[in-house]
Amino acid sequence: MNKKILAVVFIVVLVVGIVVAAVISHNLTEGNRENTGISEEAEETTVPPELRMQYPDRLNGALETNYEAKNNTIIVTYGESGTLKRIFGSDELMTSEQAYTEETTQEIDGNTVTLTGKDGMIYTAAWIENYNSYLIELNPDGEGIDADEMAEYVSATE
């Protein structure tokens, strides 16, 4: 009889120990979820500023096909449709190598944006924001886009 009582006591102690261990483990993981560590926040911001940029996922209907970041320059390519270029720490307005006959300026999100194109269609947008120089350039052999659509691409770029 003593052996049966000892076995029951042993099983009860074992079950209580497992429950206590589970509760402690659960509390520890909950505490880690609630307290976001500094190291977790730092991981999001360890990329140097010259390599950080938000940009549209499409340009003139084409998805991003390449992202290149070197030194202080980022170039996002959208297949044959065009490119988006950003130079970090630059106050020089970029221009296209292609010569366009029409040029206008437009205020978009507080920035003065220079739009160039031909036949009433826009092919480039250039502006400076927060000491960064930006240039969106569509394929000169393409159809171009209207100013409102280009303004959407400029607004989506930071």
RAVENQUI-V74843 format. One record per backbone hydrogen bond with DSSP energy under -0.5 kcal/mol. NH is the residue of the N-H (numbers start at 1). CO is the residue of the C=O. E is the energy in kcal/mol with one decimal. If there is no record, write none. Layout:
nh: <NH/NH>
co: <CO/CO>
e: <E/E>
This chain:
nh: <5/6/7/8/9/10/11/12/13/14/15/16/17/18/19/20/21/22/23/24/25/26/27/28/29/30/31/32/33/34/35/36/37/41/42/43/44/44/45/45/46/46/51/52/59/62/64/65/66/68/70/73/74/75/76/77/77/78/81/82/83/84/85/86/87/88/88/89/90/90/93/100/102/104/106/108/108/111/113/113/114/115/115/116/117/118/121/122/123/124/125/126/127/129/132/133/134/135/136/137/137/138/139/142/145/150/151/152/153/154/155/156/157/158>
co: <1/2/3/4/5/6/7/8/9/10/11/12/13/14/15/16/17/18/19/20/21/22/23/24/25/26/27/28/29/30/31/34/35/37/38/39/40/41/41/42/42/43/48/49/62/59/57/77/77/75/73/70/86/68/84/66/75/82/78/78/137/76/135/74/133/72/86/131/87/131/91/98/117/115/113/106/111/108/106/111/126/104/113/124/102/121/118/145/116/116/136/114/134/132/129/87/127/85/125/83/135/123/81/139/122/146/147/148/149/150/151/152/154/54>
e: <-2.1/-2.4/-2.1/-2.3/-2.7/-2.4/-2.3/-2.6/-2.6/-2.3/-2.6/-2.6/-2.3/-2.1/-2.4/-2.5/-2.3/-2.3/-2.3/-2.4/-2.4/-2.5/-2.4/-2.2/-2.1/-2.2/-2.2/-1.8/-1.7/-2.1/-1.8/-1.0/-0.5/-1.6/-2.6/-1.4/-0.8/-0.6/-0.7/-0.7/-0.6/-0.6/-2.1/-1.3/-2.4/-1.9/-1.4/-3.2/-1.6/-2.5/-2.6/-3.2/-2.5/-2.8/-3.0/-2.7/-0.5/-2.9/-1.9/-0.6/-2.7/-2.4/-2.8/-2.5/-2.6/-3.3/-0.5/-1.0/-0.9/-1.1/-0.5/-0.5/-2.5/-2.8/-2.3/-0.7/-2.8/-2.0/-3.1/-0.8/-3.0/-3.1/-0.6/-1.7/-2.2/-1.4/-2.2/-3.7/-3.1/-2.0/-2.1/-2.0/-1.7/-2.6/-1.0/-2.4/-3.1/-2.3/-2.9/-2.9/-0.5/-3.3/-2.6/-1.9/-2.0/-2.0/-2.2/-1.4/-1.5/-2.3/-2.4/-1.5/-1.3/-2.6>
